[in-house]
Amino acid sequence: MSGRLYYDDDSSGDYNAGDRPIYKRQVFLVPDNGGAPIYRLTDNDGKYSFDIVPSSSSKINWKLKPSLKGDVLNSPALSRSYYDLSAVNNNTSQDFVFKGIPPSGSNVVLKGKIYKDNNDNGTYDTGDVVAPGVTVFLRNATDADAGNGGFYTTTSDSNGDYSFIDTTGGVYKIWFALPDGKKETTSSCNDNDGVLPDDWSADNACGGIVFHTRTYLRGSTPTMDFGYTNK
C-alpha cells in the first residue's frame, strides 16, 4: 500500500513538476478497535509505503489518514476504510492531495543538524562528526494547547540533517533525544546575543534534555543545530 502527500500548486489534479511534495510527515493506518496505529514517514518525494500488511482475523476496519492538516482536495479518502487488511493488495495506491498554496510564506520550514561536538564549542565545525538516526521532537504550542495536534517527530539522516514543515506558525518548542551520558553543547543554552541560530530560549544550562522555545510566523525558515559531547 503506497501513495504520496503533495500540494497541488498548479491545480492540475495530478502530481507533476509544478507541485510540492510534503516530506517527513506521518501517514497512519488507524484501527477502529482502539489498537495502536501503524505509521510511516513520507520521504523527500512525499511518498509513503506500508510494505508489511498486518492481518486481522477479527475483521476490524482500518482507516488511512495523513498527519498533515489542511484543505484536502481528495477529502473522501480520509474516511476510506479497509476491511481486513490481510486481503489488501500491497500495490493499492492512495495519494493525499492538498490544495495548492503559494510557496512563499506558506509554511514554517525548520531544519538543522545533529552532531558530536568534539571541541565542545556549541558550533558545527572542523573536527565534529555528524550524528545520523537521532530523534528530534517538535511541539507547536499554539496548536497543541488548543487540542489540535501540533506534536511531530523526525530523525536525522545520514548527514545528521533533519527538517520539519509546519503550516500554522506559532510558538515552537524543540528538543532532541540526547544520548545517555552526553550533554548538549548548543550555544543557545547560554546565549544572549540574539543572533540566529542562537536566539532560541533554553529552559536550562544544557545539563540534560533541553527544551528550546521560539515564536515563528508562516514563511520563516529557522535553523536549530544540536551538538552534544561527553558530560
Secondary structure as the mmCIF struct_conf table of DSSP 4:
data_model
#
loop_
_struct_conf.conf_type_id
_struct_conf.id
_struct_conf.beg_label_comp_id
_struct_conf.beg_label_asym_id
_struct_conf.beg_label_seq_id
_struct_conf.end_label_comp_id
_struct_conf.end_label_asym_id
_struct_conf.end_label_seq_id
STRN STRN1 SER A 2 ASP A 8
TURN_TY1_P TURN_TY1_P1 ASP A 9 ASP A 10
BEND BEND1 GLY A 13 ASP A 14
TURN_TY1_P TURN_TY1_P2 ALA A 17 GLY A 18
BEND BEND2 ASP A 19 ASP A 19
STRN STRN2 ARG A 20 PRO A 21
BEND BEND3 LYS A 24 LYS A 24
STRN STRN3 GLN A 26 PRO A 31
TURN_TY1_P TURN_TY1_P3 ASP A 32 ASN A 33
BEND BEND4 GLY A 34 GLY A 34
HELX_LH_PP_P HELX_LH_PP_P1 GLY A 35 PRO A 37
STRN STRN4 ILE A 38 LEU A 41
TURN_TY1_P TURN_TY1_P4 ASN A 44 ASP A 45
BEND BEND5 GLY A 46 GLY A 46
STRN STRN5 LYS A 47 SER A 49
BEND BEND6 ILE A 52 ILE A 52
HELX_LH_PP_P HELX_LH_PP_P2 VAL A 53 SER A 55
TURN_TY1_P TURN_TY1_P5 SER A 57 SER A 58
STRN STRN6 ASN A 61 PRO A 66
BEND BEND7 SER A 67 SER A 67
BEND BEND8 GLY A 70 GLY A 70
STRN STRN7 VAL A 72 VAL A 72
TURN_TY1_P TURN_TY1_P6 LEU A 73 ASN A 74
HELX_RH_3T_P HELX_RH_3T_P1 SER A 75 SER A 79
STRN STRN8 SER A 81 TYR A 83
HELX_RH_3T_P HELX_RH_3T_P2 LEU A 85 ALA A 87
BEND BEND9 VAL A 88 VAL A 88
TURN_TY1_P TURN_TY1_P7 ASN A 90 ASN A 91
STRN STRN9 SER A 93 SER A 93
STRN STRN10 PHE A 96 LYS A 99
HELX_LH_PP_P HELX_LH_PP_P3 GLY A 100 GLY A 100
BEND BEND10 PRO A 103 PRO A 103
TURN_TY1_P TURN_TY1_P8 SER A 104 GLY A 105
BEND BEND11 SER A 106 SER A 106
STRN STRN11 VAL A 108 LYS A 116
TURN_TY1_P TURN_TY1_P9 ASN A 118 ASN A 119
BEND BEND12 ASN A 121 THR A 123
TURN_TY1_P TURN_TY1_P10 THR A 126 GLY A 127
STRN STRN12 VAL A 129 VAL A 130
TURN_TY1_P TURN_TY1_P11 PRO A 132 GLY A 133
STRN STRN13 THR A 135 ASN A 140
HELX_RH_AL_P HELX_RH_AL_P1 ALA A 141 ASP A 145
TURN_TY1_P TURN_TY1_P12 ALA A 146 GLY A 147
BEND BEND13 ASN A 148 ASN A 148
STRN STRN14 PHE A 151 THR A 155
TURN_TY1_P TURN_TY1_P13 SER A 158 ASN A 159
BEND BEND14 GLY A 160 GLY A 160
STRN STRN15 ASP A 161 ASP A 166
BEND BEND15 THR A 167 THR A 168
STRN STRN16 GLY A 170 PHE A 176
HELX_LH_PP_P HELX_LH_PP_P4 LEU A 178 PRO A 179
TURN_TY1_P TURN_TY1_P14 ASP A 180 GLY A 181
STRN STRN17 LYS A 182 GLU A 184
HELX_RH_3T_P HELX_RH_3T_P3 SER A 187 CYS A 189
BEND BEND16 ASN A 190 ASN A 190
BEND BEND17 ASP A 193 ASP A 193
TURN_TY1_P TURN_TY1_P15 LEU A 196 PRO A 197
BEND BEND18 ASP A 198 ASP A 198
BEND BEND19 TRP A 200 TRP A 200
STRN STRN18 SER A 201 ALA A 202
BEND BEND20 ASP A 203 GLY A 208
STRN STRN19 HIS A 212 TYR A 216
TURN_TY1_P TURN_TY1_P16 ARG A 218 GLY A 219
STRN STRN20 THR A 223 THR A 223
STRN STRN21 PHE A 226 ASN A 230
#
